[in-house]
C-alpha cells in the first residue's frame, strides 16, 4: 500500500502530518508531503486510513499494490 497527495487539492490544513507523522510531513509553505516513496510500512495501514479520512480536501489517496 502507498499513500499519495494530490498537490492540486491540498490546501495545507496539516491534518495528515499531525495525525500520521510517520507517513507525512510538511513543505516550506505548510502543505502536506508524503515521507519517502509513500510506501506504508507494516502496521501503518491504520494511520494511513486515518489521514485519508481526516483530509477535508480529499487530497490523500491510498494505492493498493498487487
PyMOL commands that set and color helices and strands:
alter all, ss='L'
color gray80, all
select helices_A, chain A and resi 15-19+45-54
alter helices_A, ss='H'
color red, helices_A
select strands_A, chain A and resi 2-5+24-26+32-34+60-63
alter strands_A, ss='S'
color yellow, strands_A
deselect
rebuild
show_as cartoon
